Amino acid sequence: MAKTKKPKTKKPKTKKPKTKKPVLNRISRLGMIPKEFKNHYRRAWNHRGGKDAIYAFCLECMKFDKIKIKLCKNTACPLYEYKMDALPKICQK
């Protein structure tokens, strides 16, 4: 006698709802930045300051501490090579 195979019933896959991270727009993000650095962010967002964009990146990385930016030795940073040229002039302000 031949065995008959029962058809396998597939369980329907339940999709987990994707949780989206809240995207901060520029206005709400600017509210979290200390006053003395806001102009650097505005110039970077308006594509007027490449050096300001690098400085803004470094500010966030170093938690808005100018001294830590000057002392940074993180050679794995993608902007490290550019930082050395751009930041000495900005950090003197």
C-alpha positions in Angstrom: 0.0 0.0 0.0 1.4 3.4 -1.0 1.6 6.1 1.6 -0.3 9.2 0.7 1.4 12.5 1.6 -0.6 15.1 3.3 -0.2 18.5 1.8 1.7 20.8 4.0 -0.2 23.8 5.1 1.9 27.0 5.3 1.4 29.3 8.1 0.8 32.8 6.8 3.7 35.1 7.6 2.9 37.9 9.9 4.7 41.1 9.0 6.0 43.0 11.8 5.2 46.7 11.5 8.4 48.6 10.7 9.1 51.3 13.2 10.5 54.3 11.5 12.9 56.5 13.4 11.7 60.0 13.6 13.5 62.2 11.1 14.5 65.6 12.5 13.9 68.4 10.2 16.2 71.3 10.2 14.1 73.6 12.4 13.8 71.0 15.2 17.5 70.0 14.9 18.6 73.7 15.0 16.7 73.9 18.4 19.0 71.3 19.9 22.2 73.0 18.8 23.9 75.6 21.2 23.5 79.2 20.0 27.2 79.8 19.3 27.3 77.0 16.7 24.0 77.7 14.8 25.5 79.9 12.1 27.9 77.1 11.1 24.9 74.8 10.6 23.0 77.4 8.7 25.9 78.0 6.3 26.5 74.3 5.8 22.8 73.6 5.1 22.7 76.5 2.5 25.8 75.0 0.7 27.8 78.1 1.5 30.4 76.6 3.7 32.2 73.3 3.1 34.4 74.1 6.1 31.4 74.8 8.2 29.9 71.4 7.2 33.0 69.6 8.4 33.0 71.7 11.6 29.3 70.9 12.2 30.1 67.2 11.7 32.9 67.4 14.2 30.8 69.4 16.7 28.2 66.6 16.8 30.8 63.9 17.1 32.6 65.6 20.0 29.4 66.7 21.8 29.9 70.5 21.0 33.3 70.7 22.7 35.8 72.9 20.7 38.8 71.6 22.6 38.0 68.0 21.9 37.7 68.8 18.2 41.2 70.3 18.2 42.7 67.3 20.0 40.8 64.7 17.9 43.1 61.9 16.6 40.4 59.7 15.1 42.1 58.7 11.8 39.2 56.4 11.0 36.9 59.4 10.5 36.0 60.0 6.9 36.6 63.7 7.3 39.9 63.5 9.2 42.1 64.5 6.3 39.8 67.4 5.4 39.4 68.5 9.0 43.1 69.2 9.4 42.9 71.8 6.5 39.6 73.3 7.4 39.3 73.6 11.1 42.3 75.5 12.3 40.9 78.7 10.8 37.4 78.1 12.2 38.5 77.0 15.6 40.4 80.2 16.2 37.2 82.2 16.2 
